[in-house]
């Protein structure tokens, strides 16, 4: 089974740093990526939905009304998910709806 590629938003000026950390270049997609078997923490600043802080893959502060709702969001829909307020979980390697946020706008990516 082949490892899944996780594409990064790595600008050209950061390419040497990304490569030195073990990032790989996909010439067909023309994007840097890591695989799901690699640790994502060193690449956090280039992950979709990454927060500016170092706590990218840490759970958000506990909220009264429950846990995250994970989504089955394909790569091509990532920008739409992010625009709706979806977040990327680098540890789970999945998009999610933050606790307390209305899940209705994310219905097409929710598991039946």
VEXKOLFI-413521 format. One record per residue: residue number from 1; residue in one letter; x, y, z of N, C-alpha, C, O in turn. Coordinates in steps of 0.02 Angstrom, whole numbers. Example, Ala and Ser with C-alpha at 12.3 -4.5 7.8 and 13.67 -1.06 7.14 Angstrom:
! VEXKOLFI-413521
+-----+------+--------+--------+--------+--------+--------+--------+--------+--------+--------+--------+--------+--------+
| seq | type |   n_xx |   n_yy |   n_zz |  ca_xx |  ca_yy |  ca_zz |   c_xx |   c_yy |   c_zz |   o_xx |   o_yy |   o_zz |
+-----+------+--------+--------+--------+--------+--------+--------+--------+--------+--------+--------+--------+--------+
|   1 |    a |    660 |   -284 |    390 |    615 |   -225 |    390 |    660 |   -165 |    390 |    712 |   -166 |    423 |
|   2 |    s |    642 |   -112 |    354 |    684 |    -53 |    357 |    645 |      2 |    394 |    670 |     57 |    402 |
+-----+------+--------+--------+--------+--------+--------+--------+--------+--------+--------+--------+--------+--------+
//
This chain:
! VEXKOLFI-413521
+-----+------+--------+--------+--------+--------+--------+--------+--------+--------+--------+--------+--------+--------+
| seq | type |   n_xx |   n_yy |   n_zz |  ca_xx |  ca_yy |  ca_zz |   c_xx |   c_yy |   c_zz |   o_xx |   o_yy |   o_zz |
+-----+------+--------+--------+--------+--------+--------+--------+--------+--------+--------+--------+--------+--------+
|   1 |    x |     42 |    -59 |      0 |      0 |      0 |      0 |     44 |     62 |      0 |     90 |     68 |     41 |
|   2 |    x |     31 |    107 |    -45 |     71 |    167 |    -52 |     49 |    220 |     -1 |    -10 |    228 |     12 |
|   3 |    x |     98 |    256 |     26 |     83 |    310 |     73 |     45 |    366 |     38 |     59 |    381 |    -20 |
|   4 |    x |     -3 |    396 |     73 |    -42 |    451 |     45 |      0 |    515 |     47 |     35 |    528 |     96 |
|   5 |    x |     -4 |    554 |     -6 |     32 |    618 |     -9 |    -10 |    672 |     25 |    -71 |    676 |     16 |
|   6 |    x |     23 |    713 |     64 |     -8 |    771 |     95 |     29 |    832 |     67 |     87 |    844 |     83 |
|   7 |    x |     -6 |    869 |     24 |     26 |    926 |     -9 |     32 |    985 |     38 |    -10 |    998 |     81 |
|   8 |    x |     87 |   1021 |     29 |    104 |   1078 |     71 |     97 |   1143 |     33 |    104 |   1145 |    -28 |
|   9 |    x |     83 |   1196 |     68 |     81 |   1264 |     39 |    148 |   1296 |     53 |    154 |   1344 |     91 |
|  10 |    x |    199 |   1270 |     21 |    267 |   1292 |     32 |    287 |   1341 |    -23 |    292 |   1322 |    -82 |
|  11 |    x |    299 |   1405 |     -5 |    321 |   1453 |    -56 |    391 |   1438 |    -81 |    431 |   1404 |    -47 |
|  12 |    x |    406 |   1462 |   -140 |    471 |   1450 |   -171 |    529 |   1468 |   -125 |    579 |   1432 |   -122 |
|  13 |    x |    523 |   1523 |    -89 |    577 |   1546 |    -45 |    591 |   1497 |     12 |    645 |   1500 |     41 |
|  14 |    x |    544 |   1453 |     28 |    552 |   1405 |     83 |    572 |   1336 |     58 |    579 |   1290 |     99 |
|  15 |    x |    580 |   1327 |     -7 |    591 |   1260 |    -35 |    652 |   1224 |     -5 |    650 |   1164 |      7 |
|  16 |    x |    707 |   1261 |      5 |    767 |   1229 |     32 |    756 |   1204 |    103 |    779 |   1150 |    122 |
|  17 |    x |    720 |   1243 |    143 |    705 |   1222 |    211 |    660 |   1160 |    210 |    671 |   1112 |    247 |
|  18 |    x |    609 |   1161 |    169 |    563 |   1105 |    163 |    600 |   1041 |    143 |    590 |    988 |    171 |
|  19 |    x |    643 |   1048 |     93 |    682 |    991 |     70 |    729 |    965 |    124 |    736 |    905 |    132 |
|  20 |    x |    760 |   1010 |    162 |    806 |    989 |    215 |    770 |    951 |    271 |    800 |    911 |    306 |
|  21 |    x |    705 |    965 |    279 |    666 |    930 |    330 |    640 |    862 |    306 |    612 |    824 |    345 |
|  22 |    x |    649 |    848 |    241 |    627 |    784 |    214 |    567 |    790 |    167 |    542 |    740 |    143 |
|  23 |    x |    545 |    852 |    154 |    490 |    862 |    108 |    509 |    837 |     39 |    568 |    836 |     21 |
|  24 |    x |    460 |    817 |      1 |    472 |    790 |    -66 |    435 |    832 |   -118 |    384 |    863 |   -103 |
|  25 |    x |    462 |    834 |   -179 |    433 |    873 |   -233 |    394 |    826 |   -280 |    420 |    775 |   -301 |
|  26 |    x |    333 |    845 |   -295 |    292 |    809 |   -344 |    293 |    851 |   -408 |    259 |    902 |   -412 |
|  27 |    x |    332 |    829 |   -456 |    340 |    867 |   -518 |    276 |    872 |   -559 |    265 |    922 |   -592 |
|  28 |    x |    234 |    821 |   -556 |    171 |    823 |   -593 |    123 |    874 |   -562 |     93 |    914 |   -598 |
|  29 |    x |    117 |    873 |   -496 |     72 |    920 |   -461 |    105 |    988 |   -451 |     72 |   1037 |   -437 |
|  30 |    x |    172 |    989 |   -457 |    212 |   1049 |   -447 |    202 |   1076 |   -376 |    192 |   1136 |   -366 |
|  31 |    x |    205 |   1030 |   -328 |    196 |   1049 |   -257 |    242 |   1006 |   -214 |    260 |    950 |   -232 |
|  32 |    x |    261 |   1035 |   -157 |    297 |    998 |   -106 |    247 |    957 |    -67 |    189 |    977 |    -59 |
|  33 |    x |    269 |    899 |    -41 |    224 |    857 |     -2 |    263 |    817 |     49 |    324 |    811 |     46 |
|  34 |    x |    225 |    789 |     96 |    250 |    738 |    141 |    203 |    679 |    134 |    149 |    685 |    104 |
|  35 |    x |    221 |    622 |    162 |    176 |    565 |    161 |    143 |    558 |    229 |    167 |    586 |    278 |
|  36 |    x |     89 |    520 |    231 |     54 |    511 |    295 |     96 |    470 |    344 |     78 |    466 |    403 |
|  37 |    x |    150 |    440 |    321 |    194 |    403 |    366 |    247 |    448 |    399 |    283 |    426 |    444 |
|  38 |    x |    252 |    510 |    376 |    302 |    556 |    402 |    273 |    599 |    458 |    212 |    611 |    460 |
|  39 |    x |    315 |    621 |    504 |    293 |    667 |    556 |    276 |    734 |    524 |    315 |    761 |    485 |
|  40 |    x |    217 |    760 |    540 |    195 |    822 |    508 |    217 |    885 |    544 |    215 |    940 |    516 |
|  41 |    x |    238 |    879 |    607 |    255 |    938 |    647 |    307 |    984 |    615 |    298 |   1044 |    616 |
|  42 |    x |    361 |    957 |    587 |    411 |   1002 |    558 |    384 |   1042 |    498 |    414 |   1092 |    479 |
|  43 |    x |    329 |   1020 |    469 |    300 |   1052 |    409 |    238 |   1092 |    425 |    202 |   1114 |    380 |
|  44 |    x |    224 |   1102 |    489 |    161 |   1133 |    511 |    148 |   1200 |    478 |     90 |   1216 |    462 |
|  45 |    x |    199 |   1240 |    468 |    186 |   1307 |    440 |    164 |   1305 |    367 |    140 |   1356 |    341 |
|  46 |    x |    171 |   1248 |    334 |    151 |   1242 |    265 |     88 |   1199 |    256 |     66 |   1188 |    200 |
|  47 |    x |     60 |   1175 |    311 |      1 |   1133 |    308 |    -61 |   1176 |    298 |    -65 |   1231 |    324 |
|  48 |    x |   -109 |   1151 |    259 |   -172 |   1186 |    248 |   -208 |   1195 |    314 |   -211 |   1149 |    355 |
|  49 |    x |   -236 |   1254 |    325 |   -273 |   1266 |    386 |   -231 |   1275 |    447 |   -256 |   1279 |    503 |
|  50 |    x |   -165 |   1279 |    437 |   -120 |   1285 |    494 |   -129 |   1352 |    528 |   -138 |   1404 |    496 |
|  51 |    x |   -128 |   1350 |    593 |   -132 |   1411 |    633 |    -62 |   1441 |    637 |    -13 |   1404 |    629 |
|  52 |    x |    -55 |   1506 |    648 |     10 |   1536 |    652 |     51 |   1515 |    713 |    111 |   1525 |    714 |
|  53 |    x |     19 |   1486 |    762 |     55 |   1465 |    822 |     89 |   1398 |    812 |     78 |   1364 |    762 |
|  54 |    x |    130 |   1378 |    861 |    164 |   1314 |    858 |    118 |   1257 |    878 |    138 |   1199 |    874 |
|  55 |    x |     57 |   1271 |    898 |     11 |   1220 |    920 |    -36 |   1198 |    865 |    -96 |   1188 |    877 |
|  56 |    x |    -11 |   1191 |    805 |    -52 |   1174 |    748 |    -89 |   1109 |    757 |   -149 |   1106 |    744 |
|  57 |    x |    -56 |   1057 |    781 |    -89 |    993 |    785 |   -115 |    978 |    855 |   -139 |    923 |    868 |
|  58 |    x |   -112 |   1026 |    900 |   -138 |   1017 |    967 |   -213 |   1029 |    966 |   -237 |   1071 |    927 |
|  59 |    x |   -252 |    994 |   1008 |   -323 |   1006 |   1010 |   -337 |   1077 |   1034 |   -299 |   1106 |   1073 |
|  60 |    x |   -392 |   1105 |   1008 |   -412 |   1171 |   1031 |   -432 |   1166 |   1104 |   -443 |   1112 |   1130 |
|  61 |    x |   -436 |   1224 |   1136 |   -457 |   1225 |   1206 |   -523 |   1189 |   1212 |   -566 |   1194 |   1169 |
|  62 |    x |   -531 |   1153 |   1267 |   -594 |   1117 |   1279 |   -653 |   1164 |   1276 |   -651 |   1219 |   1302 |
|  63 |    x |   -705 |   1141 |   1243 |   -766 |   1180 |   1238 |   -822 |   1139 |   1268 |   -820 |   1077 |   1266 |
|  64 |    x |   -872 |   1172 |   1295 |   -926 |   1139 |   1329 |   -966 |   1091 |   1285 |   -988 |   1039 |   1309 |
|  65 |    x |   -976 |   1109 |   1223 |  -1024 |   1072 |   1183 |   -995 |   1016 |   1140 |  -1027 |    997 |   1091 |
|  66 |    x |   -938 |    988 |   1157 |   -917 |    927 |   1124 |   -851 |    929 |   1088 |   -811 |    976 |   1094 |
|  67 |    x |   -840 |    875 |   1050 |   -776 |    864 |   1016 |   -780 |    886 |    944 |   -832 |    907 |    919 |
|  68 |    x |   -724 |    880 |    911 |   -719 |    896 |    840 |   -761 |    846 |    800 |   -773 |    790 |    820 |
|  69 |    x |   -784 |    870 |    742 |   -819 |    826 |    694 |   -772 |    820 |    634 |   -761 |    869 |    598 |
|  70 |    x |   -744 |    760 |    624 |   -698 |    749 |    569 |   -737 |    740 |    503 |   -792 |    714 |    502 |
|  71 |    x |   -705 |    761 |    449 |   -736 |    762 |    383 |   -700 |    717 |    334 |   -640 |    703 |    342 |
|  72 |    x |   -735 |    696 |    283 |   -705 |    660 |    227 |   -701 |    709 |    169 |   -738 |    704 |    120 |
|  73 |    x |   -657 |    756 |    175 |   -650 |    810 |    127 |   -593 |    794 |     79 |   -535 |    789 |    101 |
|  74 |    x |   -608 |    786 |     14 |   -554 |    772 |    -34 |   -509 |    833 |    -43 |   -529 |    890 |    -29 |
|  75 |    x |   -449 |    820 |    -66 |   -400 |    874 |    -76 |   -427 |    930 |   -118 |   -414 |    989 |   -103 |
|  76 |    x |   -464 |    915 |   -170 |   -490 |    967 |   -215 |   -539 |   1014 |   -180 |   -551 |   1069 |   -204 |
|  77 |    x |   -569 |    992 |   -124 |   -617 |   1033 |    -88 |   -587 |   1070 |    -28 |   -623 |   1104 |      9 |
|  78 |    x |   -522 |   1063 |    -18 |   -491 |   1091 |     42 |   -501 |   1166 |     50 |   -513 |   1189 |    106 |
|  79 |    x |   -497 |   1203 |     -4 |   -506 |   1276 |      1 |   -577 |   1295 |     21 |   -587 |   1342 |     60 |
|  80 |    x |   -626 |   1258 |     -5 |   -696 |   1272 |     13 |   -707 |   1255 |     87 |   -742 |   1292 |    122 |
|  81 |    x |   -679 |   1200 |    109 |   -686 |   1180 |    179 |   -654 |   1232 |    225 |   -683 |   1252 |    276 |
|  82 |    x |   -595 |   1254 |    207 |   -560 |   1304 |    247 |   -599 |   1370 |    249 |   -602 |   1402 |    301 |
|  83 |    x |   -628 |   1390 |    193 |   -666 |   1452 |    189 |   -728 |   1450 |    235 |   -750 |   1502 |    259 |
|  84 |    x |   -754 |   1391 |    246 |   -813 |   1383 |    290 |   -793 |   1381 |    364 |   -836 |   1381 |    408 |
|  85 |    x |   -728 |   1379 |    378 |   -705 |   1376 |    447 |   -678 |   1309 |    468 |   -661 |   1298 |    526 |
|  86 |    x |   -674 |   1262 |    420 |   -644 |   1197 |    434 |   -571 |   1205 |    452 |   -538 |   1252 |    429 |
|  87 |    x |   -546 |   1159 |    492 |   -476 |   1161 |    513 |   -443 |   1095 |    496 |   -475 |   1044 |    490 |
|  88 |    x |   -377 |   1098 |    487 |   -336 |   1039 |    472 |   -306 |   1012 |    536 |   -277 |   1050 |    575 |
|  89 |    x |   -312 |    948 |    548 |   -281 |    914 |    605 |   -221 |    876 |    577 |   -229 |    824 |    545 |
|  90 |    x |   -161 |    901 |    590 |   -101 |    871 |    564 |    -87 |    801 |    591 |    -58 |    760 |    556 |
|  91 |    x |   -108 |    787 |    653 |    -98 |    721 |    681 |   -144 |    670 |    649 |   -123 |    615 |    630 |
|  92 |    x |   -208 |    688 |    643 |   -258 |    642 |    614 |   -256 |    644 |    538 |   -282 |    599 |    504 |
|  93 |    x |   -224 |    697 |    510 |   -220 |    707 |    438 |   -290 |    709 |    407 |   -303 |    677 |    356 |
|  94 |    x |   -334 |    748 |    440 |   -402 |    756 |    417 |   -426 |    826 |    431 |   -402 |    859 |    477 |
|  95 |    x |   -474 |    848 |    391 |   -508 |    911 |    405 |   -562 |    898 |    457 |   -588 |    843 |    461 |
|  96 |    x |   -578 |    949 |    496 |   -629 |    941 |    547 |   -667 |   1007 |    557 |   -644 |   1061 |    538 |
|  97 |    x |   -726 |   1001 |    587 |   -766 |   1059 |    607 |   -749 |   1070 |    681 |   -758 |   1025 |    721 |
|  98 |    x |   -725 |   1129 |    699 |   -708 |   1142 |    769 |   -770 |   1134 |    814 |   -826 |   1147 |    793 |
|  99 |    x |   -758 |   1112 |    874 |   -811 |   1104 |    923 |   -850 |   1169 |    930 |   -821 |   1223 |    933 |
| 100 |    x |   -916 |   1163 |    933 |   -958 |   1221 |    942 |   -979 |   1256 |    878 |  -1021 |   1301 |    879 |
| 101 |    x |   -950 |   1236 |    821 |   -967 |   1267 |    756 |  -1022 |   1227 |    723 |  -1024 |   1166 |    727 |
| 102 |    x |  -1068 |   1262 |    689 |  -1123 |   1230 |    654 |  -1095 |   1183 |    600 |  -1053 |   1204 |    560 |
| 103 |    x |  -1118 |   1121 |    598 |  -1093 |   1072 |    550 |  -1131 |   1072 |    484 |  -1109 |   1041 |    435 |
| 104 |    x |  -1188 |   1106 |    481 |  -1230 |   1106 |    420 |  -1191 |   1124 |    357 |  -1199 |   1090 |    306 |
| 105 |    x |  -1150 |   1178 |    357 |  -1114 |   1195 |    295 |  -1065 |   1141 |    272 |  -1042 |   1142 |    215 |
| 106 |    x |  -1049 |   1094 |    316 |  -1000 |   1042 |    300 |  -1032 |    975 |    284 |   -998 |    924 |    277 |
| 107 |    x |  -1099 |    974 |    277 |  -1137 |    912 |    270 |  -1112 |    866 |    214 |  -1112 |    805 |    222 |
| 108 |    x |  -1090 |    895 |    158 |  -1069 |    852 |    102 |  -1005 |    812 |    117 |   -990 |    764 |     81 |
| 109 |    x |   -969 |    832 |    168 |   -907 |    796 |    185 |   -914 |    753 |    248 |   -866 |    721 |    269 |
| 110 |    x |   -973 |    752 |    277 |   -983 |    714 |    338 |   -999 |    641 |    321 |  -1034 |    626 |    273 |
| 111 |    x |   -974 |    596 |    363 |   -985 |    525 |    353 |  -1058 |    509 |    370 |  -1084 |    530 |    422 |
| 112 |    x |  -1093 |    472 |    325 |  -1163 |    456 |    339 |  -1172 |    412 |    400 |  -1228 |    395 |    418 |
+-----+------+--------+--------+--------+--------+--------+--------+--------+--------+--------+--------+--------+--------+
//
